[in-house]
Amino acid sequence: MTLVLSRPPGLRDDFRARAAYAEGAGIFRILPALVARPVTIDDLATVVRWAHDTGCSITPRGAGSGMAGGNVGDGLLIDLTALEGAPLAIDAGNHRAWCGAAVTIDQLNAAARPAGLRMPVRPSSGRWATAGGVIATNAAGAMSYQAGSVRSWVEGLSVMTGEGDVTSLRRGMPAPTGVAAVDRLAEILPDITRAAHLIREHFPLTRKNSSGYALDAFLASGDLIDLLIGSEGTLALVTEVTWRLEPLPRHRATVRFLVGALEQLPGILDRIDPVGAVAVELLDRTFLEFVDPAEHSPAEAILLVDVEGDPSDVLERLDVLEGIGRETGCPTTLARDEAEAERLWAIRHAASPRLAQLGDTRRSLQVVEDGAVPRHRLGDYIAGLRAITARHRVPAVIFGHAGDGHLHVNLIPDVTRAGWEEGVRRVYDGTMDLVLQLGGTPSGEHGDGRLRAGLLARCYGPEILALFRRIKDAFDPRGILNPGVILGEGPPPWDHLKVDPPGTVPTDIEAALRSIERDGTYDTPRLRLADRGMDGGPC
């Protein structure tokens, strides 16, 4: 006799609901088989246990702003943006915040600001990126030069395992027992410790890394939290986060450097290091030609350097930075307060709207958008990227976090040109070869997702990859949590690009998804797109 498990209430398999979740912010379009949007932890547990018992794969998702394809999948997609009504509380006296997985980073900081506090890691997607999402990818952003990634600011997590069990973890505290997934993992932790020499040998020597499972961070802390941060929903689903906060700075200022040659970058960055900047952002010539070719065409790159603190201290550091500009032959522009600083940063903020509004013939594709290299190799990395994209006739816009040796690259191919897809694939292959040759990581802050999962064997070698698989098997023995993410094999799913021919999703939903991408409105409830009307598409 075969046991048939009935579906929990609230699961949807109609075509419009599935289509509304077929895309995130990255390059892929993958239709899920089912969609759920649980409101309570109990609802979530019911759905997860059903998936566990039936063997249905789960793709957890927040706002969908992740770039690497970990937020789309062909099984059950679970939208966590309604979970428990996004609770949020600030403990001002202890500089702590507690929030649900659906709270955005901007909401967190808006609640902390009246107490004179902040969580300083703010990805550019902070308006809509949820707490669960940034934990899943170990997100960072421009201020990571001083603040690091979100890992540095997480004090506690509550997670749900693939068996529907909930457990809470705190830094510096032993992991709780009696939870099957945690108990299984405890059995292999001694093997991770014994492999410390391999981990030190094979992990990239970059300032940032969101590729693979963070065995290096776990060795340093001994906290299970550090294996879950950056695991992209492949080990557990984040339900709550406890954050450490810091006081708001009293003053902010910015210096802009015009860099005349890539060879100057390592020396300038080394000189900036002791000054105590909070952000060191790079806008490459390709970026400048795309956004504002008239004003900045003589420069090979721009560096935007932010400093924060007491007003007198900030102004002293501005003087030091201005002196670095004179000594290195890089002209500087100083912004001595917040308003002036924002004017200098306006060119950086102009990129996303321009990239999203390229028209019908060109599309911005985030194919090689997250590589990080040792900082002294940054000039080599930029020169190599320019050569690779030129060789394959795929224009690119290059920018990123220079202080971390970490670049974002948006390819903007002409999708009406025959063979453009092959050019994009060759750029991907060539760039990943370059990153590894330079001792870098394919992901500095966005995670592997489906885009980079097949690279981990080359990045880390077979021994470390085997440890990754043992961690995955301990937490998720049925393999239902985001399969194909982090531990996927082979090339990316190039046959699932979101530039597929029209008609693969309903036309009105496709238009709405393009609008979300163009306008940066990732907080739009996707089921609203599905429910606002029918266009006759298949169900």
Disulfide bonds with the S-S distance in Angstrom:
none
